[in-house]
Amino acid sequence: MEPNQFFNDMQNKVQQVLDSSPAKDIEKNVKAIMSQGFAKLDLVTREEFDIQTQVLAKTRAKLEALEVRIAELETQLGKP
């Protein structure tokens, strides 16, 4: 038997043992529990967070521009 074939067979057998072991079931259960917990926390994805950060930055820039414009108009009208 070639050394590569031996290692491939050994790897396949180890993988079969791991796939059928209780550890695989535990991993699935832990993932399911964590997913349920995260769903209850009402979290957002990084992509959603980044989009909202950009929207906030644009809104803040528009607000600052409007504040400057209002100050200019007030000056033109003679108000402090």
Backbone as CSV, one residue per row, in Angstrom:
resi,resn,N_x,N_y,N_z,CA_x,CA_y,CA_z,C_x,C_y,C_z
1,MET,0.841,-1.169,0.000,0.000,0.000,0.000,0.891,1.238,0.000
2,GLU,0.553,2.205,-0.835,1.338,3.432,-0.909,1.135,4.266,0.356
3,PRO,2.149,5.021,0.736,2.006,5.859,1.934,0.864,6.869,1.807
4,ASN,0.703,7.456,0.635,-0.385,8.431,0.454,-1.747,7.769,0.623
5,GLN,-1.884,6.584,0.076,-3.152,5.859,0.188,-3.440,5.515,1.639
6,PHE,-2.406,5.109,2.357,-2.560,4.779,3.772,-3.076,6.001,4.545
7,PHE,-2.437,7.141,4.328,-2.848,8.358,5.041,-4.241,8.815,4.629
8,ASN,-4.567,8.672,3.348,-5.914,9.025,2.890,-6.970,8.132,3.540
9,ASP,-6.682,6.833,3.593,-7.611,5.906,4.245,-7.753,6.232,5.731
10,MET,-6.620,6.512,6.373,-6.640,6.842,7.797,-7.444,8.121,8.023
11,GLN,-7.239,9.120,7.187,-7.963,10.377,7.312,-9.466,10.155,7.130
12,ASN,-9.845,9.367,6.157,-11.258,9.070,5.929,-11.884,8.356,7.128
13,LYS,-11.168,7.408,7.698,-11.694,6.680,8.851,-11.830,7.593,10.073
14,VAL,-10.846,8.445,10.281,-10.923,9.389,11.399,-12.094,10.336,11.194
15,GLN,-12.277,10.798,9.981,-13.393,11.707,9.687,-14.735,11.017,9.917
16,GLN,-14.836,9.742,9.537,-16.073,8.991,9.767,-16.360,8.869,11.263
17,VAL,-15.325,8.609,12.048,-15.496,8.500,13.497,-15.949,9.829,14.075
18,LEU,-15.326,10.921,13.633,-15.704,12.237,14.137,-17.123,12.614,13.735
19,ASP,-17.508,12.273,12.506,-18.854,12.597,12.025,-19.928,11.849,12.809
20,SER,-19.611,10.647,13.258,-20.611,9.857,13.969,-20.468,9.957,15.490
21,SER,-19.566,10.784,15.952,-19.348,10.880,17.397,-20.352,11.834,18.034
22,PRO,-20.527,11.726,19.334,-21.420,12.645,20.043,-20.935,14.089,19.978
23,ALA,-19.649,14.288,19.753,-19.113,15.646,19.672,-19.782,16.424,18.546
24,LYS,-20.096,15.763,17.457,-20.761,16.430,16.327,-22.158,16.889,16.745
25,ASP,-22.875,16.050,17.483,-24.209,16.426,17.964,-24.121,17.591,18.951
26,ILE,-23.119,17.554,19.802,-22.938,18.635,20.777,-22.667,19.947,20.040
27,GLU,-21.829,19.886,19.031,-21.512,21.088,18.244,-22.776,21.660,17.609
28,LYS,-23.597,20.794,17.029,-24.847,21.250,16.411,-25.775,21.881,17.443
29,ASN,-25.876,21.250,18.608,-26.746,21.768,19.664,-26.256,23.120,20.188
30,VAL,-24.957,23.249,20.371,-24.396,24.512,20.860,-24.638,25.615,19.835
31,LYS,-24.447,25.312,18.557,-24.693,26.309,17.511,-26.158,26.735,17.499
32,ALA,-27.048,25.780,17.660,-28.479,26.105,17.666,-28.840,26.978,18.865
33,ILE,-28.303,26.632,20.021,-28.579,27.414,21.234,-28.023,28.830,21.092
34,MET,-26.824,28.946,20.554,-26.224,30.269,20.372,-27.018,31.097,19.367
35,SER,-27.469,30.467,18.305,-28.265,31.189,17.301,-29.557,31.714,17.919
36,GLN,-30.203,30.899,18.733,-31.431,31.340,19.401,-31.144,32.488,20.368
37,GLY,-30.051,32.388,21.096,-29.674,33.445,22.030,-29.384,34.751,21.320
38,PHE,-28.661,34.677,20.207,-28.346,35.887,19.445,-29.609,36.484,18.839
39,ALA,-30.538,35.652,18.427,-31.788,36.158,17.852,-32.576,36.944,18.898
40,LYS,-32.543,36.501,20.146,-33.257,37.192,21.217,-32.607,38.530,21.565
41,LEU,-31.325,38.672,21.294,-30.607,39.899,21.631,-30.870,41.030,20.641
42,ASP,-31.535,40.743,19.539,-31.865,41.752,18.542,-30.600,42.450,18.037
43,LEU,-29.615,41.673,17.633,-28.353,42.195,17.134,-28.465,42.537,15.654
44,VAL,-27.558,43.391,15.183,-27.502,43.719,13.758,-26.199,43.187,13.191
45,THR,-26.199,42.997,11.892,-24.976,42.529,11.242,-23.997,43.686,11.111
46,ARG,-22.768,43.368,10.863,-21.741,44.396,10.668,-22.091,45.262,9.459
47,GLU,-22.608,44.633,8.412,-22.988,45.367,7.202,-24.089,46.386,7.519
48,GLU,-25.108,45.976,8.269,-26.182,46.896,8.649,-25.637,48.039,9.509
49,PHE,-24.730,47.715,10.414,-24.133,48.733,11.271,-23.353,49.746,10.441
50,ASP,-22.560,49.259,9.499,-21.768,50.147,8.652,-22.658,51.057,7.808
51,ILE,-23.753,50.519,7.293,-24.682,51.319,6.498,-25.293,52.421,7.356
52,GLN,-25.717,52.081,8.551,-26.316,53.075,9.435,-25.287,54.127,9.870
53,THR,-24.042,53.736,10.016,-22.982,54.691,10.342,-22.816,55.699,9.216
54,GLN,-22.859,55.219,7.975,-22.759,56.116,6.818,-23.955,57.053,6.745
55,VAL,-25.152,56.528,6.979,-26.362,57.354,6.961,-26.264,58.434,8.031
56,LEU,-25.800,58.069,9.214,-25.657,59.030,10.303,-24.639,60.119,9.943
57,ALA,-23.536,59.749,9.333,-22.517,60.728,8.949,-23.079,61.715,7.929
58,LYS,-23.830,61.203,6.943,-24.440,62.089,5.942,-25.460,63.012,6.588
59,THR,-26.261,62.479,7.490,-27.272,63.283,8.178,-26.610,64.358,9.025
60,ARG,-25.555,64.012,9.699,-24.827,64.981,10.528,-24.245,66.106,9.657
61,ALA,-23.696,65.753,8.505,-23.138,66.761,7.593,-24.235,67.700,7.092
62,LYS,-25.403,67.137,6.748,-26.518,67.972,6.289,-26.998,68.895,7.406
63,LEU,-27.068,68.394,8.627,-27.490,69.203,9.767,-26.533,70.371,9.986
64,GLU,-25.237,70.086,9.915,-24.256,71.154,10.094,-24.387,72.206,9.002
65,ALA,-24.617,71.782,7.760,-24.797,72.726,6.656,-26.048,73.568,6.873
66,LEU,-27.124,72.954,7.346,-28.355,73.697,7.620,-28.165,74.693,8.763
67,GLU,-27.412,74.309,9.777,-27.139,75.231,10.884,-26.381,76.461,10.395
68,VAL,-25.412,76.235,9.517,-24.660,77.352,8.943,-25.586,78.228,8.113
69,ARG,-26.427,77.616,7.316,-27.360,78.375,6.462,-28.349,79.182,7.306
70,ILE,-28.858,78.605,8.371,-29.782,79.325,9.257,-29.078,80.521,9.897
71,ALA,-27.841,80.321,10.326,-27.071,81.424,10.911,-26.882,82.547,9.898
72,GLU,-26.623,82.196,8.637,-26.473,83.209,7.584,-27.776,83.965,7.362
73,LEU,-28.880,83.238,7.313,-30.182,83.876,7.095,-30.547,84.779,8.275
74,GLU,-30.262,84.326,9.487,-30.542,85.146,10.653,-29.710,86.431,10.623
75,THR,-28.468,86.317,10.181,-27.617,87.502,10.082,-28.180,88.462,9.049
76,GLN,-28.658,87.938,7.930,-29.240,88.793,6.888,-30.520,89.489,7.377
77,LEU,-31.254,88.825,8.244,-32.485,89.398,8.765,-32.239,90.300,9.963
78,GLY,-31.009,90.337,10.439,-30.671,91.200,11.561,-30.922,90.590,12.906
79,LYS,-31.114,89.283,12.965,-31.306,88.604,14.242,-29.977,88.045,14.729
80,PRO,-29.801,88.004,16.042,-28.533,87.460,16.570,-28.398,85.972,16.393
